[in-house]
Amino acid sequence: MNKAIVIAMTAALVTAACVTDRFGVKSGGFPDFVTSNEHYYVTRIGDVPQIAAEEYSLEVKGLIDTPRSFSLEELYAMEMGELPLTVECIGRSTAGALVSTAVWKGFGLYEFLESLGIQEGATGVRYEAADGYYASHTMEQIRNNEVLVALFMNGEPVPPLHGFPVRILNPGYYGVKQPAWVTSIEVIDMPMKDYWEDRGWDCSPPMAVDSIIFQPTRSAKVAVGEPLRITGAAFGGTRVAKVELTADGGTSWTNADIVRSMDADNVWVFWEAKMVFRERGRYTVNVRATDIHGNTQVETDPDRYDGANDWPLIRVAVE
């Protein structure tokens, strides 16, 4: 794809969908490990839908033996479980903050559809949302990823800004695969493009292993021999195994300490490192992460239309 087209598409996605970009980093160098609903990043393609709980219904249709609609009261009566999950916007820039972690509560979509009778030949589902958004998952993803019909976010009903009353969570995939304000689920037998695929993006790959720097934000000054504290997060690739930093373009690496993690797949880790510079000068410090499968974050990701995971950087002046 032409680089100019990719840049234009990225700008369009950020303008049209990624409307909130903040972490809420505290004085200690980290945000809350579980992102508050207030600081959780927001994506949407238009105005926030205003949905009345008593009027809402979720339509389940398509290749299903017993198609029907469910009231919100009926959905709340389902047996539920919790899912801690880190999600990244597919259009997040290397220095952007469009990644968050929440604990969701809801019920498994595959079991739900099974109870209604999935017909032979069904290959996936398509979701429609109240804001005009649409997305799809393969049946394999729904079954193997334990896709969740989420009704609660961090202990409260999913807020209107984040998808009230129903949001779909596909662990390990970008935010484009987590449709909010869902009003219908259609079981299908043919490939269908998502909203952003119709606009040139490739929404099919899972989140690649990635990292971000919390502090310093862009640059720092430090004296020769004085430790520079750097904090950040790493995510994607199911689970992160290690995080490394380099000040010489990758010739040598320093291991960061993973200071906060959770015993769960697809949840970020927080890391911290202290780097000491022995000579005056100007340095570029890069970060990379590696997951438990040995997948290492790439220095430069040329395919930006399916999510970018370049090494993040800060500039350091050593005096």
DAGI-V220269 format. One record per backbone hydrogen bond with DSSP energy under -1.0 kcal/mol. CO is the residue of the C=O (numbers start at 1). NH is the residue of the N-H. E is the energy in kcal/mol with one decimal. If there is no record, write none. Layout:
BEGIN
[[CO;NH;E] [CO;NH;E]]
END
This chain:
BEGIN
[[2;6;-2.1] [3;7;-2.4] [4;8;-2.2] [5;9;-2.7] [6;10;-2.6] [7;11;-2.4] [8;12;-2.2] [9;13;-2.6] [10;14;-2.5] [11;15;-2.3] [12;16;-2.9] [13;17;-2.9] [13;18;-1.3] [17;19;-1.4] [17;44;-2.5] [26;29;-2.0] [30;26;-2.2] [36;40;-1.3] [42;19;-1.1] [42;20;-1.3] [52;55;-1.1] [58;70;-2.2] [59;185;-2.9] [60;68;-1.4] [61;187;-2.7] [62;64;-2.4] [63;119;-2.0] [68;60;-2.7] [70;58;-2.8] [71;75;-1.9] [72;76;-2.5] [75;78;-1.6] [81;106;-2.3] [83;104;-2.7] [85;102;-2.0] [87;100;-2.1] [88;175;-2.7] [89;92;-1.9] [93;96;-1.2] [97;99;-2.3] [98;89;-2.8] [100;87;-2.6] [101;35;-2.0] [102;85;-2.5] [103;154;-3.1] [104;83;-3.1] [105;151;-2.7] [105;152;-2.0] [106;81;-2.8] [107;149;-3.0] [108;112;-1.6] [109;113;-2.8] [110;114;-2.7] [111;115;-2.0] [114;117;-1.0] [116;66;-1.7] [117;65;-2.7] [119;122;-1.6] [123;139;-3.0] [124;188;-2.7] [125;137;-1.9] [126;186;-2.9] [127;135;-1.4] [128;183;-3.0] [128;184;-1.5] [129;132;-1.7] [133;129;-2.3] [134;195;-2.4] [135;127;-3.3] [137;125;-2.6] [138;142;-2.2] [139;143;-2.3] [140;144;-3.1] [141;145;-2.4] [142;147;-1.1] [147;109;-2.6] [148;169;-2.5] [149;107;-1.6] [150;167;-2.1] [151;158;-1.9] [152;105;-2.1] [153;156;-1.1] [156;153;-3.5] [159;162;-1.4] [159;164;-1.5] [160;163;-1.1] [163;181;-1.2] [166;182;-2.2] [167;150;-3.1] [169;148;-2.4] [170;173;-1.7] [172;207;-2.9] [174;177;-2.3] [175;178;-2.0] [179;168;-2.7] [181;130;-2.5] [183;59;-2.5] [184;128;-1.9] [185;61;-2.5] [186;126;-2.5] [187;63;-1.9] [188;123;-2.7] [188;124;-1.5] [194;198;-1.9] [196;201;-2.5] [197;200;-1.6] [207;237;-1.2] [210;235;-2.3] [212;233;-1.9] [215;231;-2.9] [218;315;-2.3] [220;317;-2.8] [222;319;-2.4] [223;226;-2.2] [228;275;-2.3] [230;273;-2.4] [231;214;-2.5] [231;215;-1.1] [232;271;-2.5] [233;212;-2.6] [234;269;-2.4] [235;210;-2.9] [237;239;-2.3] [238;266;-3.6] [239;292;-2.1] [242;290;-2.4] [243;256;-2.9] [244;288;-2.2] [245;254;-3.0] [246;286;-2.5] [254;245;-2.5] [257;272;-2.3] [260;270;-2.7] [262;264;-2.6] [266;86;-2.9] [269;234;-2.0] [270;259;-1.8] [270;260;-1.5] [271;232;-2.0] [272;257;-3.0] [273;230;-2.9] [275;228;-2.7] [277;225;-2.7] [281;318;-3.3] [283;316;-3.1] [285;314;-1.7] [286;246;-2.0] [288;244;-2.7] [289;297;-2.9] [290;241;-3.0] [290;242;-1.8] [291;294;-2.0] [295;291;-2.4] [299;311;-1.4] [302;304;-1.4] [303;306;-1.3] [304;307;-1.2] [305;202;-2.0] [312;287;-1.5] [314;285;-2.6] [315;220;-2.0] [316;283;-3.2] [317;222;-2.3] [318;281;-2.1]]
END
